[in-house]
Amino acid sequence: MFKRINWRSLWWLLPGIPLAFFTLFYFYPLLSIFNLSFTTDGKLDLSPLNQLFSTSYYAGLLWFTTWQAVISTLLTLLCALPGAYVFARYQFRGKGTLLAVSTLPFVLPTVVVAAAFTALFGRSGVLNVWLMQVFDLTTPPIQIEQTIWIIFLAHIFFNYSVALRMISSYWSNLDPDLANAAQLLGASPQRAFWTVTLPLLRPAVTAAAVLVFIFSFTSFGVILILGGPRFATLEVAIYRQTAFLFNLPVAAALSIIQIAFTFLLMWLYTRTQSRVNRPKRLRSAMSTVRPISTRRDRLIVSFNLVFMLALLAFPLAALVLRSFAGPNGWTALYYRELFVNRQNSLFFVPPATAVFNSLLFAVATVVLAVSLGLMVTIVVAGSGRPTRRRGTGWVGHLLDPLFMLPLATSAVTLGFGYIISLDKPPLNLRSSIVLVPIAHTLVAMPFVIRSTLPAVRRIAPSLREAAGMLGAEPQRVWLEIDWPLIRRALLVGAVFAFTVSMGEFGATLFIARPQTPTMPVAIFRFLGRPGALNYGQALAMSTLLMLVCAAGFIVIERFRLGNEGEF
């Protein structure tokens, strides 16, 4: 009885640890900013909010943020649906590797993507130079820098893999006999898709659309770097109000609107995603795929793979080529310079040190994110819950969207919140390197939760009940039943946390100390300095960071069982 009570108490206290971490390092810094911004002489002052609603500029800002996110979402789904069909219904060599590499753009820092798109589409980029040489042109034929079109391309580049993986994972388990039966009854393939397949796919498509919309709605680096001064989302406006104008009241008001809006979207996403895992007439993914045997199959697969190559591989390939292109031909000079400390500046930090810092922070992030994320997953899924009474799942329904909030929160606002709130004992962490892995953990935890949650939800309750009937205590049931079934999915989440930490840029830029930069921060510094050598080193370090992330996702596919993991 003592053990049973102890386990029951432990389960109910389990969400307390991640909630305490989240309260201390997420809500407390944000509340500190809001208190500073909306309080005058100890009294509530809502004039910043009134300023937002009384100025047409901010209404236009919200309108642009919304419509560009809607169009970006529609374009991403339009591009990803054919690819999802190919990966769900065909078996071909290199399929797993291609799926892993397709996810690489999602975790690349914005500075790397900006360098890649500039290397491909810039006025002196690879594509323009090639077209000018082939067609003997005097001016670059492609001029989309700082236009809405390059923003749409970059959003598709970032979010394509999210929609591809979510939809193809769900599609691969749908019984193809349902659509085949409709065709046997006289329906054309197109009508069978619209009337049978698409309604069955609706939960996955809706979940993917909501998530892509959230990422586009909160877009920061893409708009700031590639869009130029002409365009601004709420996130960019928060950055400009904070970093340049130091207008914290308006920045906080914008943050309130963004957080409230994205919380509702996250709640909608998690509710939709939970429907994806409800029992349906599903089949093993291996039984629904077929080999490429006909000319039509070859055309479908080839077209989609070529499109994926053009969309995802060409910008990254251009980045790699430019990193080896010197003024006198091919060279590895920029890579050698990464490991040379020339001591030209008092504040100079060797790039090799940035690599070490990134690895150190990533390891610490993995430990924190996996530990806290597993606790949240157990509570959200109800694994090992000591009671079956109705209504006990409300805690999980609340925690699931709650721990997704860091993905939709301004990194700039959060960074300034740390500076304001964590500057007094016992939490005087403003100048501590501990703050970097803490911020990375907040960003990485949603990926750990989304990776492990499907594996926990798919454990049949009858397995736990059978073990309990045989006399196993709850803790032994978890160790003997749950842990073996979720540990590989948890490893997937760990690799996600590692790669996300390696590529995190927004928060790190504001809280990392000058003497402890990470690889993305070092890349940003190189890009901000004049000279071909600095630009070449930025491209070289971007290439190395890209390769680290690619290796991480190959490991993910190596340890993934079936299609575990969800965004």
N, C-alpha and C positions, 0 to 999 in steps of 0.2 A: 504493500500500500504506500509506503514511504517513497519508493522509486516511482510509482505511478503519479503521486502528487508532485514529486519533484519534476518529472517530465512535463506534466501539465503546466506547471508554473513556468518552466523553461520555455515552452512553446509560446505562451502568452507574452513573455518578456522578450522573445526573439526580435520583434520589430523595434524594440527600444534602442538597440545599439545603432542601427543605421539611421533611425529617426533622430537620435541625439547628434550624430555626425552631420546629418543633413540640416538640422536646426542651427547648429553652431557655425557651419561653414557655408551655408546657402541662405537661409532665411535671416539670420542675424546680420550679416553684412548688408543685405538688401534693405532690411528694416532700418539699419543705421543711416543709410543714404536717405531713405524716405523721411526719417525723423529730422535729419539735418536740412532737407530740402523743403519740407512742408511745415516747419515750425519756426515761428518768429517770436522772440522774447517769451518762449515757453507756451505760445498759443498756436493753435492750428491755423495754417494759412494755405488755402487751396487756390490761390491766385495763379500758380503755374498751370493747373488744370483748366482754369477759366481762359488762360491765354491760348491753350490748344484749341478750344472750341470756338474762340472768337477770332481766329486767324485763318484765312483761307489756305495759307501755305501748308499748314499741318493736315488739313482735309485733303489737299492734293497729294501730300506725302503718303497718307494712308491709302488713298485711291491707287497711286502707282504701286505701292507695296502689294496691294491685293491683286490688281489685274495682271501684273507681271508674274505673280505666283500662279494665278489661274492658267495663264497661257503656257508657262513653263511646265506645269503639271500635265496639261493636255498633250503637249508635244512629247514629253517624256513617256507617257503611256502609249501614245501612237507609235513611238519608236520601239518601245520595249515589248509590246504584245506579240509581234511576229517572232522576235527572238525567244520569248518565253515559250511559244509553241514549239520551236525547233528544239530547245533544251528539254522540254517536257516529253516530246513524242519521238525523238530520234536518238539513236546510239551511234556515236562516232568517236574516232580516236582523238584524244586530247580534250575531250569534253570537260572533264573535271578541272584541268589546268586552265582552260579558257574561262570557265566560270569563276575560278579563283582570281585570275588576273583582272577580270572585268570589274571586280570589287575594289581594285586598287585606287581608282580616282576618288572614291568616297572618303578615304582617310588621308589623302594627300593634303598638306597644308596649302592654303590659298596662294602663298607666294610661289610655290612650285608650279601650281596650275597656271598662274599668271605668266611665269617664265616660259612654260610650255606653249601656251597659246600665243605669246609674243614671238617665240621662236618659229611657230608655224605660220601664223596669220599676219605678223607684223610687216611693216613696209619693207624691211630687209629680211623678212622671214624666209624659211625654206621654200614654202609654196610660191610666194611672190617672185623670188629669185628664179625659181625653176620656170615659171610661166613666162617671165620676161626674157629668159634665154631661149626658150623653145619658140616663142612667137615673135621674138625680136621687138619687144615693147620697151618704151622709154619710161613709163610710169607703172607703178604697181597696180595690177588689175583688181586686187582684193583689198578693199579699204573699209574694214568693219571695226577697226579699233575705236573704243569709246562710243559704241552704238548699242542699241537695244538688241541687235542680232547677236553680237558676241556674248551678251549676257544670257540670252536664250541658249546658245550653244554650250556655254560653260555650265549652266544649270542642267542641261541634258547630260553633259559629260559627267557631272557629279552624281546625278540621281538615277541614271539609266540602270545601274547595277541593282539599286534598291528595288525598283519595280520589276526588273528581270528576275531576280532571285525570289522575291515574294510570290509573284504570279506563277513562275515556272515550278516552284516547289509545290504549290497547291495543285496546279494543273496536272503534274506528273502522277498524282494519286487519284485523279478522277477516272472513272470507268469509261473508256472510249466506246463501249458497246451502246451507251445511251445515245450518243450522236449517230452512231452507225444504224441504230434502230430507226431513228428519224429519217435517215436517208433511204432506208429500205421501204419506208412508208411513202416515199415520193418527194421528200424535202430535198432541195438542192444543198450542197455543202455550205453555201453562204447562209441559207435559211436555218440549217441545223445549228450553225454557230450562233446566230442571233437568238434563236428560240430555245436552244437546249444548253449549249456550252457556256455562253456568256452569262445567263442567269446563275448557273452553278458556280462560275468564277467570281460572281459579284462580291462576295465577302473579301476575297483576296485583292481584287482590283480596287475596291473601296478603301481598304486599309492602306494599300500602296499609294493611292491618290492622296489620302489625307497626310501621310508621312512626307511625300514629295512636296506637297503644298506647304507644310510646316517648314521644311528646309529652305524652300524658295522664299517663303514669307519672311524668314529671319536671315536672309542672305546678307552677308557683310563684306567679306573679302572680294567676292566676285564683283559686286557693285562698286566698291571703293577703288579697286585697282584696275579692273578691266572697263568699268563703265565711265570712269573719270568724274569730273565735277558736275556733269549734266544730270546725273541720276543719283537718287538717294532713297533708300528704304528706311523704315523706322530704326533699324539697327545702325545704319550709317549715320542717321541724324543723332542718335544717342551718342555715338562716337564723337561726332563733330561738336556737339553741345558740351561734351565732357572734356575732351582733350584739347580743343582749340579755344572755345569760348568759356570753358569752366562754368557753364550754366547748369549746375547740378539740379536745381528745381525743375527746369524743363526736361532735362534728361531723365530724371526720376519719373516725371509724369508720363513721358513716352514709354518708359520701362513698365509702368503699371498697365498701360493699355496693351502692350505687347505680351506681357506675362499672362494677363487675364484672357486674352484672345487665344494664346497658344495653349493654355491649360485646358480650355474647352475643347480645342482640337485634339490635344493629347488624350483627353477622356474619351472623345469620340473614336480615336484611333484604337485605344486599348479595348474598348467595348467591341469594335468591329473585329479586331484581331482575335478576340476570344471566340467569336463565332467561327473563325477559320478552323479552330481545333475541335468543334463539336462533331459528334459522330455523324458520318454520312456514308453513302455507298462508295467506299474507297478501295483502291487496289494497290498492291505493291508497285513502286515506281519502276522496278525492273520488268514487271509484266506488262507495262503500258508502252514501253519504248519499242521501236522497231529499227532494223538496220536500213541504211540507205541503199535501196535496190532499184528504183526506177529513175528515169530521166527527170520526172517531176520532182522526186525527192532530192535529187542532186541540185536542181535549180533552186529549190526553196532553201536548202541548207547553205548552199554556196552564197546566195544573195544576202542572207542574214549574217553570215560570218564576215563577208566582205564589208557590209555596212558597219558591223561592230568594230572591225579593224580600222576603218576610216574614222569612226567616231572616237574610239578610245585609244587606239595604238598610235595613230599618226601624230597627235600632239606630244605624246611621251617619246616617240621615236625622234621627233624633231629636237626635243630637249637633249636627248643623248647625243645626237649628231653635232649639235652646236657646242656641247661641252668638250668635244674633241677637235673642234675647228679653230685653229689659230690663224694669225695673220699670214703665215707662210705655209699653210697646209695643215695636215692632221698632226696633232700633238697631244701628249699627256701632261703638258706643263701645268695646267690648272689643277689636276689631281695631285701632282707632286707638291704644289704650293700649299695645299691644305695642311701639310704636315711640317711646314717650315715656319718657325717663329722668327720673324725679322726684327722684332722689337722696335717697330717704327712709331709706336704710340704708347703713351703711359698706360692707357686702358686697353692695350691690345691683348686679346686672348687667342691662343692658337686654335684654329678650327678643329684640330684633333681633340682639344679639351671639350669643345661643344659636342662632339660625338660621344665622348665619355659621359658628359652630363646627361645627354639624352638617354643613354642606356641605363644610367643609375636611376634617373627619375622614372623610367619605364618599368624597371623591376619593382620599385617601391609602389608604383601605381597598380601593378598586377596583384601584389599581395593585398593591398587595401580594397581594390575594386572587386576582386574575386570573393574575398571574405564577406564584405558587406552585401555584395550582389547576391550571393548564395542565401544569406539570411532573408533578404527581401523576397527572393524567388520561392522559398519554402512557405512563407506566409501568404504570398499572393496565390500560389497554387493550392494551398491548404494541405500540403504534404505532411503527414503525421499529425494532423489536427486531432486533438483528443476528444472532440465532440462532433456529432453529426447534426446538431440542431440547425434548423433553417435560420438564415439571417446572419450566421457567423462569417459569411464570406464578404461582408461589407468592408472589413478591414483591407482585404486584398484588392477590392475594387477601387478603394481610395488610394492605396499605396502605389498601385501600378502606374497611373498617370502622374502621380506626385513625383516619383523618381525619374520620370522622363523630362521634367521641367528644365534641367540644366542644358539640354540640347536646344532649347528655345529661349534661353536667357542671354542677354547681352554680356559677352565676356568683358567688355569695357566697364560696364556698370558693376559687375561682380568684382573686377580687379580694384576699382576705386573703393568698393565696399570693404575689401580687405584692408586697404590702406587706412581707411577711416576708423574701422571697428577693431582691428587686431593690432593696436599700438600701445596697449597697456597691460601690465601683469594681471593675471597669470597667462594671458593670451597675447603676449607681445611677440607676434610672429611676422611683423611687417618686413623685417630684414632677414628672415630665416629662409633657408632653402627648402624647409619642410613645406612651405606654402605651395610650391610648384606641384609636387605629387598629390597634395590635397585637392588642388584645382583640377588636375588631370583625372583624379578619381571620380569627381563629380561628373565629368564628361564621359568617362569610360563605364561607369556603373550601368547606364541604360543598355549598353551593348552586352554586358555580362548577363543582365536579366533577360534580355530578349533572346540570347543564345541558349540559356538553360531552361527557361520557362516551358517551351514546348516539350522538352524531354521529361520534365517533372509531370506535366499535365497528361502525358500519354501513358504513364504508369497505371496499369489496371488496379483499381481498388481491391479487387479480389485477391491479388497477390499479397497485399498487406493483411487483409482479413484472414487469409489462410495461415500466414505466419503467426498472427496473433492467436488463432485458435489452437495452434500447436504449442503455445506457451511462450512465445518470444515477447520480450519486453519491447516497448515502443522504440527505445534507442537502438536495440538490436535489429528491429525491423527496418529502421532507416539505414543502418550500416550494411545489412545483408541484402536488402531489396532495392531501396532507392539509390544508394551510392553507386553500386556497380552499373546502374542504368543511366546515370546522369554524369558520370565523371568525364566521359569523353566530350560531352556537350559543354561541360564546365571548362575543359581545356580549350575548346573553341572560343569561349568567352575570354579566357586568359590571353589568348593570342590577339583577339580583338582589342583588349585593353592595352596590350603592349604596343600594337601598331597605332592605335589612337593616341597614346601618350607620345610616341615618337613624332607624330605629325601635328600635334596640337600647337596652335600658333597664337590665336586671339588672346586668351587669358595669359599665356606665358609672356607675351610681349610686355605686359604691364606689371607683372609681379616678379619676374626673374631678375636677379641681381646682375649688374654689369659684368661681374667677374664669373658668373655661372650661366652663360647663355646656352640654349639648346640649339640643335641643328636648324630648325625653322627660323629662330631668332637670328642666328648667324647668317643664314641666307638673306634675310631681310636687310641686315646690316650691309652685306656685300652689294645688294641691289641698290642701296641708298648711297653708295660711294661711286664717284666717277672713275673711269678708267676701264680699259679692256680686261686687265688682270682681275679686278674685283668682280666684274660681270662673269668672266669665265669661271672663277671660283664658286660663284653663286650657282651656276649651271652644274658644275661638277658635284657640289654638295647636294644639290637637288636630285641629281642622278643617283647618288649613293643612298639618299633617304628613300627614293622611289624603289630601289632594289631591296632595301631592308623590308619595306612594306609588302612588296611582292613576295618575298620569301615567307613572310608571316602568313599571307593568305594561302600559299601553297601548303604550309603546315596545317592550316585550318582544314583544307580539303582532305589532307592525309588522315586526319583524326576524326573527321565528320562521319557519323553513321547515317546514311541516307540523306535526309534533308533537314537535320536538326538545325535549329537556330532560326530566329526571325528578327527582323528589324523592328 
